[in-house]
Amino acid sequence: MDDFRATFYRKLDEVDNLPTISPVYIALQAALSNMASGAQDVAKVIAEDISLTAKVLRIVNSVYFSAASGPIASVSKAVARIGFSEIRRICTALEIIRSFKVLHRDIDPEGFWKHCLLTAITTKAIEQYRAVPSDFNEDTAYVSGLLHDVGQLLLNCYFPEVFKEVLHCAERDNAPCADVERNMLGMDHGEMGGILLERWHFPEAIIQAVSWHHEPGCAPEKYRFLAQTIHLSDFICRSLGIGTSLGGISPARRFYDNVWDDLGVSVDDLPAIMDRINREEHRCVAIIAVES
């Protein structure tokens, strides 16, 4: 397809319903990153959004998060109980899913976000078994995993006929969708998602990890380790059949075997990693349920 890249950029400039990040979420990230912030400070920001407050309390009181001490009635107690990192991950997932609802065209959002959430969670499991020290923090890997396939949503919503053709060719040729996209369009959904994240002023590490998660060896060296982590997390989740691909098909997957050695993760660790993923599934269900 001639000059799809230029067409893609032009579409992003023209459409008036692109996903947006809310001011409350931006303020929340600032509060969570402030070393002087306490549970009350974080709760105060969350309380500015009544809907977010209700969702956080519902998730924290779900079967997965609830404790023997009884239900939690305030956000400040929720923050104090589960900590800043968990609150950050919950609110990030809620914000991303909310933001991208405008792109839910002819898809199974539950299956899509379940895959993305578990890919994000898998990055933590990989971290536990990695022999090579990482050069990024857990939150960066989590957000990268959560956002890795948002380019598929852009393609599906704004270029539905192109997307259908990609799926048709992938299924017909038993080829990875990303390979078909690059051959047909000159770019894949990873790069498409990275372009949107760049417009959102996301950290460069997340932009690069999302952009190159299907070709981690092509990522800039500074961000290659993170891109490889997302590549492996995505591959493990898809191999387990977690979630559904857009269009409902599961075409061939490409995997770069050198990722195991580069990350210092052993194939022997897979059963333990997969067990953790299965145990974390309830967390995903709790988060997705409040946005459905």
C-alpha positions in Angstrom: 0.0 0.0 0.0 1.6 3.3 -1.2 2.7 5.7 1.5 0.6 4.3 4.3 2.9 6.0 6.9 2.0 9.5 5.6 -1.7 8.5 5.6 -1.4 7.3 9.2 0.1 10.5 10.4 -2.5 12.5 8.6 -5.3 10.5 10.1 -3.9 11.1 13.6 -3.8 14.9 12.8 -7.4 14.9 11.5 -9.5 12.7 13.8 -11.2 14.4 16.8 -11.7 11.3 19.0 -8.2 10.2 19.6 -7.7 8.7 23.1 -6.6 11.2 25.7 -5.0 11.0 29.1 -7.1 12.7 31.8 -5.6 15.6 34.0 -6.5 13.6 37.1 -4.3 10.7 35.9 -1.4 13.1 35.2 -1.7 14.6 38.6 -1.9 11.2 40.2 1.4 10.1 38.5 3.0 13.3 39.9 1.8 12.6 43.4 2.9 9.0 43.3 6.4 10.0 42.1 6.7 12.6 44.8 8.9 11.2 47.6 7.1 13.5 50.1 3.6 12.2 49.2 1.7 10.0 51.7 -1.4 7.9 51.3 -3.7 11.0 52.0 -2.0 13.0 49.3 -2.5 10.3 46.7 -6.1 9.6 47.9 -6.9 13.3 47.6 -6.0 13.3 43.9 -8.0 10.1 43.2 -10.9 11.6 45.0 -11.1 14.4 42.4 -12.6 11.8 40.0 -15.7 10.2 41.5 -15.7 7.5 38.9 -12.1 6.6 39.5 -12.7 6.5 43.3 -15.5 4.1 42.9 -13.6 1.8 40.6 -10.5 1.7 42.8 -12.6 0.8 45.9 -14.5 -1.9 43.9 -11.2 -3.4 42.7 -9.5 -3.3 46.2 -12.6 -4.9 47.7 -12.7 -7.6 45.1 -11.9 -11.3 45.9 -8.4 -10.9 44.6 -7.4 -7.9 46.7 -9.7 -8.2 49.8 -8.2 -9.0 53.2 -9.5 -10.7 56.3 -9.6 -7.3 58.0 -12.8 -6.5 56.1 -13.9 -4.1 53.4 -12.2 -0.9 52.7 -14.4 2.2 52.7 -11.9 5.0 51.8 -9.2 5.4 49.1 -6.7 6.5 51.7 -7.0 3.2 53.4 -6.8 1.4 50.1 -3.6 3.2 49.3 -2.2 2.4 52.7 -3.1 -1.3 52.5 -1.9 -2.2 49.0 0.9 0.5 48.5 1.8 3.1 45.9 3.1 0.6 43.3 -0.1 -1.4 43.2 -2.3 1.7 43.2 -0.2 3.0 40.3 -0.7 -0.2 38.3 -4.4 -0.3 39.0 -5.0 3.3 38.0 -2.8 3.1 35.0 -4.7 0.1 33.7 -8.1 1.8 34.4 -6.9 5.0 32.6 -5.6 3.2 29.6 -8.7 1.0 29.2 -10.9 4.1 29.6 -9.0 6.2 27.2 -9.1 3.6 24.4 -12.8 2.9 24.7 -13.3 5.2 21.7 -11.4 2.7 19.6 -13.4 -0.4 20.6 -14.7 -1.1 17.1 -15.8 -4.6 16.3 -13.5 -6.2 19.0 -13.8 -8.2 22.1 -12.4 -5.6 24.6 -12.4 -8.1 27.5 -10.2 -10.5 25.6 -7.9 -7.8 24.2 -7.3 -6.1 27.6 -6.9 -9.4 29.4 -4.0 -10.2 27.1 -2.5 -6.7 27.5 -2.9 -6.8 31.3 -1.4 -10.3 31.7 1.5 -9.3 29.3 2.2 -6.4 31.7 2.0 -8.7 34.7 4.3 -11.3 33.0 7.1 -8.7 32.9 7.1 -8.9 36.7 7.3 -12.7 36.6 10.2 -12.5 34.2 12.0 -10.0 36.4 11.9 -12.6 39.2 13.7 -15.2 37.2 16.1 -13.0 35.2 19.8 -13.7 35.7 20.9 -10.5 33.9 20.3 -7.2 35.8 17.6 -5.0 34.2 18.3 -1.4 33.3 14.6 -0.3 33.7 12.2 -0.3 36.6 9.2 -2.5 37.0 6.6 0.2 36.4 8.2 1.0 33.0 8.0 -2.6 32.0 4.4 -2.9 33.3 3.2 0.1 31.3 5.0 -1.0 28.2 3.3 -4.4 28.4 -0.1 -2.9 29.0 0.3 -0.6 25.9 2.2 -2.9 23.6 -0.8 -3.7 21.2 -2.6 -0.3 21.2 -1.5 0.2 17.6 -3.9 -2.7 16.7 -6.7 -0.6 18.1 -5.7 2.4 16.0 -5.5 0.3 12.8 -8.8 -1.5 13.5 -10.7 1.7 14.3 -9.3 4.2 11.7 -8.4 1.8 8.9 -10.9 -1.0 9.3 -10.6 -2.2 5.7 -6.8 -2.3 5.9 -7.0 -4.1 9.2 -9.4 -6.8 7.7 -7.0 -7.3 4.8 -4.1 -7.8 7.2 -6.0 -10.4 9.2 -7.1 -12.1 6.0 -3.5 -12.3 4.7 -2.2 -13.4 8.1 -4.7 -16.2 8.3 -4.3 -17.3 4.7 -0.5 -17.4 4.8 -0.2 -18.5 8.4 2.0 -15.5 9.0 2.5 -13.1 12.0 0.2 -10.0 11.7 3.2 -7.8 12.4 5.1 -9.3 9.4 2.1 -8.8 7.2 1.7 -5.2 8.3 5.3 -4.4 7.6 5.1 -6.0 4.1 1.8 -4.4 3.3 2.0 -1.0 5.0 5.7 -0.4 5.7 5.2 -0.3 9.5 3.6 -2.6 12.1 1.1 -2.0 14.9 4.0 -1.6 17.4 5.3 1.4 15.6 1.8 2.8 15.2 1.3 2.6 19.0 4.7 4.2 19.6 3.7 7.2 17.4 0.6 7.8 19.5 2.6 7.4 22.8 5.1 9.9 21.5 2.3 12.4 21.0 1.2 11.7 24.6 4.8 12.5 25.7 5.3 9.1 27.3 8.8 8.2 28.4 11.1 7.3 25.5 11.7 3.8 27.0 8.0 3.0 26.8 7.7 4.4 23.3 10.7 2.3 22.0 9.6 -0.9 23.8 6.1 -0.7 22.3 7.4 0.3 18.9 9.9 -2.6 18.7 8.2 -5.4 20.7 7.9 -7.6 17.6 11.4 -6.8 16.4 13.4 -6.3 19.6 16.7 -6.7 17.9 16.0 -3.5 15.9 15.3 -1.4 19.0 17.9 1.2 20.0 20.5 -0.5 22.1 19.6 1.6 25.2 16.0 0.2 25.1 16.6 -3.2 23.6 16.5 -5.1 26.9 13.1 -3.6 27.7 11.8 -4.4 24.2 13.0 -8.0 24.6 11.2 -8.3 27.9 7.9 -7.2 26.3 8.6 -9.5 23.3 9.0 -12.5 25.6 6.0 -11.5 27.8 3.8 -11.1 24.8 4.9 -14.4 23.3 4.3 -16.4 26.6 0.8 -15.0 27.0 -0.1 -15.7 23.4 1.3 -19.2 23.6 -0.9 -19.7 26.6 -3.9 -18.5 24.6 -4.5 -15.7 27.0 -7.0 -13.1 25.7 -7.9 -12.9 22.0 -6.3 -11.2 19.0 -8.3 -8.6 17.2 -10.4 -10.3 14.6 -10.5 -13.5 16.6 -7.7 -15.3 14.9 -4.4 -16.6 16.2 -1.9 -16.4 13.4 1.7 -17.6 13.5 4.0 -15.9 16.0 7.6 -15.0 15.4 10.0 -15.4 18.4 13.6 -14.4 18.6 15.4 -17.2 20.4 18.3 -15.1 21.5 16.0 -13.2 23.9 16.3 -16.1 26.4 20.1 -15.6 26.6 20.1 -11.9 26.4 17.6 -11.6 29.3 19.2 -14.4 31.3 15.9 -16.3 31.5 15.9 -20.1 31.3 13.3 -22.1 29.5 13.2 -24.2 32.6 11.7 -21.2 34.4 8.7 -21.3 32.1 6.4 -23.5 34.3 6.9 -21.2 37.3 6.3 -18.1 35.2 3.2 -19.6 33.6 1.9 -20.6 37.1 2.2 -17.0 38.3 0.4 -15.8 35.2 -2.5 -18.1 35.8 -2.7 -17.0 39.5 -2.7 -13.3 38.4 -5.7 -13.8 36.1 -8.1 -12.9 38.8 -6.5 -9.5 39.1 -7.2 -8.8 35.4 -10.8 -9.9 35.8 -11.3 -7.5 38.7 -9.8 -4.6 36.7 -11.7 -5.3 33.5 -15.0 -5.9 35.3 -15.2 -2.3 36.5 -14.7 -0.9 32.9 -17.1 -3.3 31.2 
